[in-house]
Amino acid sequence: MADFQWHDGLAAARAAAAERGQLVLSYVWADGCLGCHRMGTVVYPDPEVDSYLAANFVGLKISLLEKHPDFKEAIGGQPVPWAPTMRFTDGKGREVRRSVGWLDRSDFLAELKMAQGQHHLTRWRVDEALETFEAIETEHASTRAAPEAGYYAGVALFMQGKRDMAALKSRWNRLREQHPNSDWAYKASVVDDLPADL
């Protein structure tokens, strides 16, 4: 039997998230959706995924095709053109992260951790954010989230050092070496504009 439980209503999910200090995962699915089928039959039932979700998230599952009273608020008032869509919010409904499309087990675990890391970062829990991003890079090095985690690890180091440009440059250059063809390496290339001796 699964440990992770899906809530039926947004108010209950937010209250549970606020009480536990966790994020709400609003999962939008649809009948006939291939990615949703994989998420429901392969990814969510995986014991490691189930255990991680149960320990760290509160779930709200909403169909894209049915008229759920909480749908508009749960998805943040934005159109949802595709399923599966996963929206991560705090207990007050503030969006932390959004993901569209099916993810395999490892990519999904990394995505969950990215949501947590970004939540830590927006709450100025910089040490926790850095630890989370570095764990993604180590434990999920081959996932699509690893380069993004490296990018945000640089941001966390910058914040941790009170605008430490040298730490940011060093971290982003490492990202560029490890993932040279990623979008995140491209974004990090702005460090080339910093002084060479920094």
JOKANOR-V84735 format. One record per pair of residues at least 24 apart in sequence whose ideal C-beta (glycine too) atoms are under 6 Angstrom apart, sorted by the first residue. I is the first residue (numbers start at 1). J is the second residue. Records with the same first field share a line. If there is no record, write none. Layout:
# JOKANOR-V84735
I->J, J
This chain:
# JOKANOR-V84735
2->50
3->50, 54
4->50, 53, 54
6->59, 61
7->60
9->70
10->60, 70, 73, 74
13->58, 60
14->91
16->58
17->58, 91
18->91
22->56, 57, 58
23->57, 88, 115, 119
24->58, 60, 89
25->57, 59, 88
26->60, 74, 87
27->61, 86
28->62, 64, 80, 83, 85
29->83, 84
30->64, 65, 83
33->83
35->84, 101, 102
36->83, 84
38->102
39->84, 102
43->105, 108
46->105
49->105
88->115
106->140, 143
107->143, 144
110->136, 140, 143, 145
111->145
114->145
126->156, 159, 160
129->156
130->156
147->179, 182, 184
148->184
150->175
151->184, 188
165->198
166->198
169->194, 198
